[in-house]
Amino acid sequence: MKQEKTTSTDAASLPRRDFVKTAATVGAGVMILPASTVFTYAANSAPGLGIIGCGGRGTYDGGEFIANTDVRLTAIHDLFDDRLEAARASYDKKSAEKGQPALSSANVFKGVKAYEKLLASKDVDLVLITSPPYFHPEHLEAAVAAGKHVYVEKPIATDVTGCMRALKAGKMAEGKVSVHVGFQKRYDVGYRNTVERIHAGEIGQIILGQSFYYTNDLGRQNKPGMSDLEARIRNWVFDMALSGDIIVEQNIHIVDIVNWALKAHPVKASGTAGRALRKQVDGVPANLLSHDHYILTYTYPGDVHISFNSNQFRNKGYRQQGERFFGTEGFAETMQSGPATITLNQVRPGQKTGDRMDAGPVDLHKAVGDKMKALVESIKSGKYENQVEQGVETTLTSILGRMAATTGREITWDQMLKSRDNWNLKLNLESLGGGAVSMR
Ligand SMILES: NC(=O)c1ccc[n+]([C@@H]2O[C@H](COP(=O)([O-])OP(=O)(O)OC[C@H]3O[C@@H](n4cnc5c(N)ncnc54)[C@H](O)[C@@H]3O)[C@@H](O)[C@H]2O)c1
């Protein structure tokens, strides 16, 4: 009788970190840190913070750095005057509250390549990268090459090639500078407690799980009279190449929790995605329009199945994201709205069957601040932290899901790595202008 092929693939037997080795063989571009690179930061002084990409998150993260740590905001960069102006006003207010000086106009940089001036500045020790995800590998690589510490927002890239470029930059940074990636949930007490208890075996061996991210449609950012290119950059979040699609750009937070809880990345994925309501967005090419929903099954080593559902829909304000893990001894649930809980289905001393134990509050605003404190502490102590590998692994997991849904085929981890998935846009961003910033 013909042997039925098992569902587990070669990748399932790979040690967790082997994806890095496999990945290195498909990476593009080599980065060499110049021997003359000077690591400018003097331990125990307040690090100077430079920000690349001053939109919604850049403004929030920058403000949180100022509020939660002793960093001094010293330089900012963006493509657009209005973004620089609004962010600058917000940063100056936060700095004043901490008794720090306002930003100098000499350190406000505009234009696609002007981030190089920010990175060349001796006033900058730490760089926050909050540009659209497509640019993250380029900005991360340049920041590390300039000897700067980095906080790069998730996702680390939008395609496999970008992930490999980021991985190389991460290797260059190892032991020389700290690099954090913006997965703040890993610093939340509720999430941490739950995942630690899962790792301690409190719900036994995980058999299956559920992950979901439901939110509302997002606002369009273009205005009448803008060129198609500007509209595209403003609406980057709806462009699969610039954002990675909703699963890579936004839903990646729940993907990260599952990888963290299972201490693994998936072996394969299958599923579907659609554009039920999202038919057109100004500036975004029709073939790159992001989806508005996803439904997937991820298979992890040991045939652990995790369902994944997401949408950006007309949910009339309903938003929820969470993860549920079903194990041989119990159940664990982490919800963005909290509380994170673990339920055991076994009677143990002092417990009743089905006890729900609160694993702590979920407070992601605090988690962001705590993450920033940890990064700055690592810089000051010289005990550098490097989260690039984890950031790449989670980004690749999201890309795997996107690839399965958009091809309509089951895709293995190895097939995804070997795909040489590469958006490689040829955007003429110089045409958007640069040089002097027309403000104040
Ligand atoms: N950790 C989280 O929970 C969280 C939440 C929101 C956003 N994010 C991430 O933060 C990043 C930024 O998202 P956002 O919501 O602030 O978007 P946004 O559009 O509000 O801001 C992006 C900014 O980058 C600028 N920009 C565009 N191209 C650039 C380039 N080549 N160089 C420099 N700047 C450029 C834009 O003009 C804009 O000001 C994304 O990676 C996003 O996924 C993370």
The ligand as a Gaussian input file, in Angstrom:
#p B3LYP/6-31G(d) Opt

LIG

0 1
 N        3.859000      48.887000      17.557000
 C        2.649000      49.288000      17.225000
 O        1.661000      48.942000      17.879000
 C        2.465000      50.184000      16.029000
 C        1.304000      50.950000      15.910000
 C        1.165000      51.763000      14.793000
 C        2.142000      51.777000      13.799000
 N        3.238000      50.983000      13.940000
 C        4.273000      50.974000      12.896000
 O        4.906000      52.225000      12.828000
 C        5.325000      52.494000      11.487000
 C        4.731000      53.829000      11.036000
 O        3.325000      53.743000      11.064000
 P        2.405000      55.041000      11.238000
 O        1.086000      54.553000      11.682000
 O        3.125000      56.040000      12.056000
 O        2.288000      55.578000       9.732000
 P        2.176000      57.102000       9.257000
 O        1.811000      57.108000       7.827000
 O        1.322000      57.852000      10.207000
 O        3.671000      57.619000       9.415000
 C        4.713000      57.256000       8.542000
 C        5.581000      58.474000       8.331000
 O        6.721000      58.106000       7.553000
 C        6.899000      59.115000       6.551000
 N        7.610000      58.515000       5.415000
 C        7.119000      57.951000       4.295000
 N        8.128000      57.480000       3.534000
 C        9.273000      57.768000       4.193000
 C       10.650000      57.566000       3.907000
 N       11.052000      56.943000       2.797000
 N       11.544000      58.026000       4.806000
 C       11.163000      58.657000       5.939000
 N        9.885000      58.881000       6.262000
 C        8.955000      58.431000       5.388000
 C        5.504000      59.600000       6.220000
 O        5.510000      60.877000       5.627000
 C        4.853000      59.588000       7.590000
 O        5.022000      60.807000       8.258000
 C        4.880000      51.288000      10.667000
 O        5.908000      50.376000      10.570000
 C        3.746000      50.711000      11.491000
 O        3.533000      49.344000      11.255000
 C        3.430000      50.233000      15.048000

